[in-house]
Amino acid sequence: MTRPQLATDIASGLAGWLQLQHVQNMGGMSGEDTARFFASQIINAQGRYAPATSQLPPNWGNTKKRVDVALKGRSGGATTWYGAIEIKWPGDAFDPHTVRQAIAQDAMRLAFIEASRPNARLVVVGGSDRAIDVLFDKDHPQSRGREARRVSFGELFKRDMSDAKGHLTAADWRGHFSDIAERIPDSVFRGFDGRLKVELLAECTSTVGDDPVGHVYVWNCTRTRGTASGTP
């Protein structure tokens, strides 16, 4: 299974769940925990990887830091990682400035996880039409800092499959996303100063009739080598 295939399955499955929630008048009642559960079910159903939640990446040493979902082999006692997933699912009321920071942190930490092919390091973001609009498109005319982060966030996380690749230089992510490496062990981050790269692999819109009611996006996260001493 390729990264795009896996991303498409996740986006389509979660968008279907989002659509079901809407017609049941339950939109906004379930968050990241439920989305993580359904994403794990989707992955498990493919029969290729065994999803495991709240896992320590194999190259992160002795730390309490964990990632949402690890993709492991299906044989008993398998330790090889084939990828990792972080999920963000903003509800009806949230601070977009804070959520943008958390998603950027997710992308950076995924870029520092070692895995075997297909090496899927996926950020999944979904939510209602309104939530996605607030996260990406609602500007902040009264706050220069918030607006600069929103614009930078959109430059990294593209939502157009015809223009799918985004990146931020070290100057950009340092300037707009403070503490972006807060959830990565220092021994792993090692003063990284390269580019953070994100590519949109899949997107799916939930509709009821002709009206969009929600969206799901899946990006893959990588990085350049960087020039800092010791950067891998």
C-alpha positions in Angstrom: 0.0 0.0 0.0 1.4 3.4 -1.0 1.2 6.6 1.1 -1.4 8.2 -1.2 -3.6 5.0 -1.0 -3.4 5.0 2.8 -4.1 8.7 3.0 -7.1 8.4 0.6 -8.6 5.6 2.7 -8.3 7.6 5.9 -9.7 10.8 4.4 -12.6 9.0 2.7 -13.5 7.0 5.8 -13.3 9.9 8.2 -15.3 12.1 5.9 -18.0 9.4 5.8 -18.1 9.4 9.5 -18.3 13.2 9.6 -21.2 13.1 7.2 -23.0 10.5 9.4 -22.5 12.7 12.4 -24.1 15.7 10.7 -27.3 13.9 9.6 -27.6 12.5 13.1 -27.4 16.1 14.5 -24.2 15.1 16.3 -21.7 17.4 14.6 -19.1 18.7 16.9 -19.9 16.2 19.7 -17.0 13.9 18.9 -13.4 15.0 18.8 -9.9 13.7 18.4 -10.3 10.6 20.5 -13.2 9.3 18.3 -11.4 10.3 15.1 -8.3 8.4 16.2 -10.5 5.3 17.0 -12.1 5.4 13.5 -8.8 6.0 11.8 -7.3 3.0 13.5 -10.3 0.9 12.4 -9.8 2.0 8.8 -6.1 1.1 8.9 -6.7 -2.2 10.6 -9.3 -3.1 8.0 -6.8 -2.9 5.2 -4.9 -5.9 6.6 -1.5 -4.4 5.9 -0.6 -2.7 9.2 -1.5 -2.9 12.8 -2.3 0.5 14.3 -1.1 1.1 17.9 -2.1 4.2 19.8 0.1 6.5 22.0 3.4 5.0 21.0 7.1 5.9 21.6 8.9 6.2 18.2 11.8 3.7 18.0 14.5 6.4 17.4 13.4 8.7 20.3 15.2 7.0 23.1 14.0 7.1 26.8 11.2 9.8 26.8 7.6 10.0 27.8 6.7 11.7 24.5 4.4 9.7 22.3 2.6 9.9 18.9 -1.1 9.3 18.3 -0.9 6.2 16.1 2.0 4.0 15.0 1.8 1.7 11.9 3.4 -1.6 12.9 3.6 -5.0 11.3 0.8 -7.5 11.9 2.9 -10.4 13.2 3.0 -11.0 16.9 5.6 -8.9 18.7 6.4 -6.8 15.5 8.5 -3.8 16.4 9.1 -2.3 12.9 7.4 1.0 12.2 6.0 1.7 8.8 4.7 5.2 9.7 3.0 7.3 12.2 -0.1 9.5 12.3 -1.1 12.6 14.3 -4.8 13.7 14.3 -6.3 17.0 15.0 -10.1 17.5 15.0 -11.2 21.0 16.2 -14.8 21.1 17.4 -17.4 23.9 17.6 -15.3 26.2 19.8 -11.5 26.4 19.7 -8.7 28.9 19.5 -7.4 28.6 16.0 -4.1 30.3 16.9 -3.4 27.6 19.5 -4.5 24.7 17.2 -2.4 26.0 14.3 0.6 25.8 16.7 -0.2 22.3 17.7 -0.6 21.1 14.1 2.7 22.6 13.1 4.3 20.8 16.1 2.7 17.6 14.9 4.2 18.0 11.4 7.7 18.7 12.8 7.7 15.8 15.2 6.5 13.4 12.5 9.4 14.6 10.3 11.7 13.2 13.0 10.3 9.7 13.2 12.3 6.9 11.5 10.2 4.3 9.7 10.4 1.7 6.9 8.5 2.0 3.6 6.0 3.4 2.9 7.3 5.7 5.6 3.9 7.4 6.0 4.2 10.3 8.4 0.7 11.7 8.2 -1.0 14.7 9.8 -4.8 14.3 9.6 -7.0 17.3 10.1 -10.8 17.2 9.9 -13.9 18.9 11.2 -17.0 20.8 10.2 -17.1 23.2 7.4 -17.2 26.1 9.9 -14.3 24.7 11.9 -12.1 24.4 8.8 -13.0 27.9 7.7 -12.0 29.3 11.1 -8.8 27.3 11.1 -7.6 28.3 7.6 -9.6 31.2 6.2 -10.9 33.6 8.9 -8.4 36.4 9.2 -7.3 38.3 12.2 -7.4 42.0 11.3 -6.8 43.1 14.9 -3.8 40.9 15.6 -0.7 41.0 13.4 0.9 38.0 15.1 -2.2 35.8 14.8 -2.6 36.8 11.1 1.0 36.1 10.3 0.7 32.6 11.8 -2.5 32.0 9.9 -0.9 32.9 6.6 2.2 30.9 7.3 0.1 27.9 8.3 -1.7 28.1 4.9 1.6 28.2 3.1 2.7 25.0 4.9 -0.6 23.1 4.8 -1.9 23.4 1.2 -5.4 22.3 0.5 -5.2 22.1 -3.3 -4.1 18.9 -4.9 -2.8 20.8 -7.9 -0.5 22.8 -5.6 0.1 20.2 -2.9 3.5 20.9 -1.6 4.2 23.5 1.1 7.3 24.3 3.2 8.6 26.7 5.8 12.2 27.7 6.1 13.8 27.7 9.6 13.4 31.4 9.8 9.7 31.0 9.0 8.9 28.2 11.5 10.9 29.9 14.2 9.2 33.2 13.6 5.6 32.1 13.4 5.5 28.9 15.4 7.3 29.3 18.8 8.3 26.1 20.5 7.6 24.0 17.4 10.1 21.4 18.7 8.7 21.3 22.2 7.4 17.7 21.8 10.5 16.3 20.3 13.4 15.1 22.5 16.4 17.4 22.3 18.7 14.5 21.5 16.6 13.8 18.4 16.0 17.4 17.2 19.7 18.4 17.7 19.4 22.0 16.7 17.7 21.3 13.4 17.7 24.4 11.1 16.4 23.1 7.8 13.1 23.3 6.0 9.9 21.6 7.2 8.1 20.1 4.2 4.4 19.1 3.9 2.6 17.5 1.0 -1.2 17.1 0.6 -1.9 13.5 -0.2 -5.6 13.3 0.1 -8.7 15.4 0.8 -12.3 14.6 1.1 -15.4 16.8 1.5 -18.5 15.6 3.4 -21.7 16.8 1.7 -25.4 16.6 2.5 -27.3 17.2 -0.7 -25.2 19.9 -2.5 -24.0 21.5 0.8 -20.5 20.8 2.2 -20.7 20.0 5.9 -17.1 19.1 6.6 -13.6 18.3 5.3 -10.8 15.9 6.0 -7.2 16.6 4.9 -4.1 14.3 5.0 -0.6 15.6 4.6 2.8 13.8 4.6 5.6 15.4 6.5 9.3 15.5 5.8 12.3 17.8 6.2 15.5 18.8 4.6 18.9 17.9 6.1 19.7 21.3 7.6 23.1 22.7 8.4 23.2 22.7 12.2 26.0 20.6 13.7 24.8 17.0 14.3 21.6 17.4 12.3 21.0 14.1 10.5 
